[in-house]
């Protein structure tokens, strides 16, 4: 292989790896329940502190939020 080809392959692998790390997201999910009752709370707001990112729980109190 030529030097140019080797350098191009290494650069391509690096860029693909970096973009995967840079754009990865974590999902936080759970269930909001009332204390003392084993029922979920529908329509509860879940907001990431210090941001405007949020979601609302479903009819069973479940939520999922990408952070």
C-alpha positions as CSV (number, residue, x, y, z in Angstrom):
1,X,0.0,0.0,0.0
2,X,1.1,3.5,-0.7
3,X,1.8,6.0,2.2
4,X,-1.1,8.1,1.0
5,X,-3.5,5.2,1.1
6,X,-2.4,4.2,4.6
7,X,-2.8,7.8,5.9
8,X,-6.2,8.1,4.3
9,X,-7.4,4.9,5.9
10,X,-6.1,5.9,9.3
11,X,-7.7,9.4,9.0
12,X,-11.1,7.9,7.9
13,X,-11.1,5.4,10.9
14,X,-10.3,8.3,13.3
15,X,-13.1,10.5,11.9
16,X,-15.7,7.8,12.1
17,X,-14.7,7.0,15.7
18,X,-14.7,10.6,16.7
19,X,-18.1,11.3,15.2
20,X,-19.6,8.3,17.0
21,X,-18.3,9.6,20.3
22,X,-19.3,13.2,19.7
23,X,-22.9,12.5,18.8
24,X,-23.7,9.7,21.3
25,X,-26.6,10.3,23.6
26,X,-27.7,8.7,26.8
27,X,-31.3,7.9,27.5
28,X,-32.7,8.3,31.0
29,X,-35.9,6.4,31.6
30,X,-38.1,5.5,34.6
31,X,-41.5,5.5,36.2
32,X,-42.9,8.3,38.4
33,X,-45.1,6.9,41.2
34,X,-47.0,8.4,44.1
35,X,-45.6,7.7,47.5
36,X,-47.5,4.9,49.2
37,X,-49.4,4.0,46.1
38,X,-48.2,1.6,43.4
39,X,-49.7,3.6,40.5
40,X,-47.8,5.8,38.0
41,X,-48.5,9.5,37.8
42,X,-49.7,10.4,34.2
43,X,-48.7,13.7,32.7
44,X,-45.9,14.5,35.1
45,X,-43.2,16.9,33.7
46,X,-39.6,15.6,33.7
47,X,-37.0,18.4,33.0
48,X,-33.2,18.1,32.9
49,X,-32.0,20.6,35.5
50,X,-30.5,23.8,34.0
51,X,-31.8,23.2,30.5
52,X,-35.1,23.4,28.6
53,X,-34.9,19.6,27.7
54,X,-37.8,17.7,29.0
55,X,-40.6,15.2,28.5
56,X,-44.0,14.2,30.0
57,X,-44.8,10.8,31.6
58,X,-47.3,8.6,29.8
59,X,-50.6,7.2,31.2
60,X,-48.7,4.7,33.4
61,X,-46.1,7.2,34.7
62,X,-43.3,6.0,32.4
63,X,-40.9,8.5,30.8
64,X,-37.8,8.4,28.5
65,X,-35.5,11.4,28.0
66,X,-32.4,11.7,25.8
67,X,-29.7,13.7,27.5
